[in-house]
Amino acid sequence: MTKQHLLALLVIALGIWANLEFQDAIAVAQGHDMSWEMKQLHEPPPFLLAREERGQVTIFDGLPSTEVDRALDGQFDRIGRMMFVRTRHVSDDGDVTVDDDCD
């Protein structure tokens, strides 16, 4: 493999990483305020529901507590197949506390 091939692979890998790293920020900047994870939570696609029916647990990481509460109310039939970790609690003064999940 030549240096050009290695450089091309590196550029592709960096492009994929940048896309994954910044896709939510770009969506918000473009006015699409619902992240991929939020769509999985509130508007789950049929393939995800099918996986959950077969026993898969979907893990949601770092969501605001208000969204967790909304999901538990609106997605009641999925409660046994969802796990919420590092939930963020925002106080009235704007301070954020993150669960350490060590209870």
KEZATI-558558 format. One record per residue: x, y, z of N, C-alpha, C, CB in turn. Coordinates in steps of 0.001 Angstrom, whole numbers, padded with zeros to 6 digits, always signed. Glycine has a CB too. Layout:
residues N
XYZXYZXYZXYZ;...
END
This chain:
residues 103
+000845-001162+000000+000000+000000+000000+000901+001240+000000-000967-000010+001221;+000584+002164-000869+001423+003357-001001+001022+004423+000021+001325+003927-002429;+001864+005438+000134+001564+006544+001039+000292+007265+000610+002739+007528+001092;+000054+007334-000695-001158+007991-001186-002404+007226-000748-001121+008111-002719;-002337+005888-000809-003469+005080-000365-003713+005266+001133-003228+003595-000685;-002647+005270+001915-002781+005469+003356-003356+006843+003672-001430+005296+004045;-002894+007856+002952-003407+009204+003157-004893+009276+002798-002603+010215+002323;-005273+008636+001708-006676+008624+001302-007535+007937+002364-006840+007918-000058;-007070+006824+002905-007809+006129+003960-007922+006984+005215-007134+004802+004294;-006860+007687+005547-006880+008565+006710-007888+009695+006524-005486+009139+006968;-007914+010288+005350-008857+011371+005065-010296+010858+005143-008580+011981+003671;-010549+009687+004610-011893+009099+004672-012289+008833+006119-011954+007789+003852;-011373+008249+006890-011659+007958+008298-011938+009239+009079-010488+007199+008936;-011164+010280+008834-011397+011556+009514-012738+012168+009105-010258+012537+009207;-013099+012015+007849-014391+012519+007389-015550+011810+008058-014505+012373+005891;-015447+010498+008182-016490+009729+008870-016573+010151+010330-016215+008211+008763;-015418+010277+010980-015400+010688+012386-016043+012064+012552-013956+010706+012926;-015676+013014+011696-016221+014370+011801-017731+014365+011602-015557+015300+010773;-018218+013566+010675-019652+013474+010446-020364+012963+011690-019947+012563+009254;-019844+011901+012270-020465+011347+013470-020366+012303+014652-019821+010020+013827;-019259+012984+014760-019024+013877+015898-019902+015122+015844-017562+014286+015946;-020131+015652+014664-020785+016950+014554-022175+016919+013935-019933+017853+013764;-022726+015756+013637-024001+015722+012940-025139+016348+013746-024348+014302+012596;-025167+016159+015072-026224+016773+015867-026092+018288+015891-026203+016226+017286;-024877+018802+016030-024664+020252+016052-025059+020873+014716-023192+020580+016377;-024750+020205+013638-025106+020710+012312-026621+020711+012142-024439+019861+011204;-027276+019654+012604-028735+019580+012492-029400+020706+013268-029244+018226+012995;-028911+020996+014464-029469+022092+015260-029249+023420+014548-028835+022125+016670;-028055+023630+014001-027755+024879+013300-028655+025059+012083-026285+024910+012873;-029072+023956+011477-029937+024028+010302-031417+024048+010676-029657+022857+009380;-031701+024056+011971-033091+024118+012402-033725+022769+012665-033887+024829+011388;-032986+021703+012543-033499+020372+012847-033073+020056+014276-032968+019286+011823;-033944+020369+015235-033522+020297+016626-033651+018915+017254-034307+021263+017421;-034161+017935+016538-034295+016609+017116-033119+015744+016665-035648+015963+016712;-032286+015338+017604-031119+014524+017289-031546+013111+016905-030148+014485+018482;-030600+012369+016384-030846+010980+016011-031349+010199+017217-029567+010331+015443;-030703+010405+018361-031092+009665+019563-032505+010047+020009-030089+009927+020700;-032852+011311+019896-034198+011749+020272-035243+011156+019329-034286+013286+020263;-034909+011037+018059-035835+010401+017121-036013+008928+017466-035331+010551+015675;-034923+008261+017855-035013+006859+018259-035904+006711+019492-033611+006286+018542;-035884+007713+020345-036669+007681+021570-038138+007984+021314-036110+008664+022571;-038422+009077+020642-039800+009545+020488-040482+009076+019209-039825+011029+020530;-039722+008767+018173-040286+008296+016904-039513+007063+016445-040240+009418+015815;-039563+005981+017222-038737+004813+016890-039144+004195+015552-038840+003762+017999;-038158+003892+014721-038468+003254+013440-038917+001811+013663-037242+003296+012498;-039646+001263+012712-040156-000104+012861-039070-001142+013144-040897-000497+011618;-037881-001005+012539-036841-002000+012774-036373-001985+014225-035659-001759+011842;-036359-000811+014866-035959-000729+016269-037018-001364+017159-035721+000734+016683;-038276-001091+016868-039351-001706+017644-039321-003225+017512-040711-001165+017193;-039017-003717+016310-038927-005168+016103-037781-005762+016912-038740-005491+014611;-036641-005085+016934-035504-005564+017730-035857-005588+019210-034265-004680+017496;-036516-004542+019669-036910-004494+021074-037895-005609+021401-037522-003132+021413;-038792-005911+020478-039736-007013+020687-039007-008347+020847-040727-007095+019517;-037847-008471+020190-037052-009706+020297-036132-009695+021517-036220-009907+019029;-036202-008640+022335-035440-008621+023566-034313-007619+023652-034898-009922+023786;-034054-006869+022600-032985-005864+022654-033400-004717+023565-032652-005332+021235;-032463-004243+024351-032679-003060+025179-031966-001893+024503-032158-003278+026652;-032676-000791+024318-032091+000397+023718-031610+001317+024835-033113+001123+022792;-030343+001707+024778-029739+002542+025810-029678+003981+025314-028322+002027+026186;-030168+004891+026137-030147+006317+025832-029218+006989+026827-031584+006941+025884;-028227+007692+026317-027152+008236+027144-027188+009760+027190-025802+007768+026622;-027222+010315+028403-027057+011749+028589-028235+012617+028205-025912+012185+027833;-029437+012065+028225-030606+012866+027865-031045+013745+029035-031763+011957+027421;-031693+014864+028734-032262+015685+029807-033388+014921+030511-032790+017035+029244;-033533+015136+031800-034555+014419+032570-035958+014704+032044-034469+014801+034049;-036178+015883+031476-037496+016195+030924-037836+015276+029754-037552+017659+030475;-036839+014932+028941-037068+014024+027814-037281+012593+028299-035886+014077+026833;-036564+012212+029349-036763+010877+029925-038193+010762+030446-035735+010600+031070;-038651+011770+031182-040021+011760+031699-041035+011713+030565-040271+012991+032573;-040793+012498+029520-041697+012511+028358-041758+011132+027706-041238+013566+027323;-040603+010484+027597-040561+009156+026986-041282+008129+027848-039115+008723+026756;-041087+008205+029147-041737+007245+030032-043251+007403+030007-041219+007404+031457;-043731+008623+029791-045172+008856+029667-045689+008463+028284-045494+010323+029944;-044953+008823+027243-045428+008628+025877-045092+007287+025254-044882+009682+025028;-044090+006600+025780-043663+005313+025220-043822+004220+026280-042182+005386+024720;-044948+004245+026964-045158+003364+028108-044936+001890+027768-046555+003553+028647;-045339+001485+026563-045191+000080+026168-043736-000331+025960-045969-000179+024900;-042820+000621+025896-041393+000316+025693-040574+000404+026980-040807+001260+024664;-041175+000769+028092-040426+001032+029323-039477-000109+029671-041385+001270+030477;-039916-001331+029538-039080-002483+029890-037931-002731+028930-039921-003706+029957;-037897-002002+027819-036860-002217+026808-035997-000983+026587-037491-002632+025499;-036111-000007+027493-035298+001205+027398-034463+001353+028666-036192+002459+027180;-033244+001843+028501-032371+002130+029635-031844+003548+029466-031195+001091+029739;-031902+004308+030543-031417+005688+030518-030214+005792+031442-032537+006695+030943;-029087+006236+030900-027867+006384+031694-027378+007824+031606-026764+005400+031210;-026693+008246+032647-026126+009595+032753-027154+010678+032404-024905+009725+031836;-028357+010528+032963-029426+011494+032734-029032+012848+033305-030749+011007+033361;-029294+013907+032536-028943+015271+032947-030164+015947+033569-028416+016101+031737;-029988+016449+034787-031044+017175+035488-030662+018649+035510-031257+016621+036942;-031536+019497+034961-031275+020934+034907-032125+021611+035979-031586+021520+033482;-031467+022358+036868-032188+023074+037921-032761+024373+037366-031258+023364+039126;-033586+025020+038164-034207+026282+037735-033184+027370+037435-035163+026774+038799;-032038+027325+038118-031010+028347+037874-030045+027967+036752-030227+028599+039144;-030309+026840+036069-029509+026454+034913-028366+025504+035187-028970+027646+034294;-028139+025167+036457-027082+024203+036779-027492+022809+036313-026783+024199+038302;-026530+022061+035808-026792+020712+035310-026118+019701+036220-026296+020549+033852;-026898+018718+036663-026380+017609+037452-026578+016345+036631-027091+017506+038852;-025543+015522+036558-025616+014281+035787-025613+013111+036752-024434+014169+034777;-026576+012178+036560-026598+010966+037372-025314+010193+037161-027820+010091+037029;-024758+009647+038251-023565+008813+038098-023935+007344+037921-022642+008978+039307;-025219+007022+038017-025739+005671+037796-025119+004643+038722-025507+005259+036371;-024750+005048+039920-024135+004125+040875-025060+003826+042047-022821+004698+041388;-026356+004012+041869-027303+003760+042964-027463+002284+043210-028659+004381+042661;
END
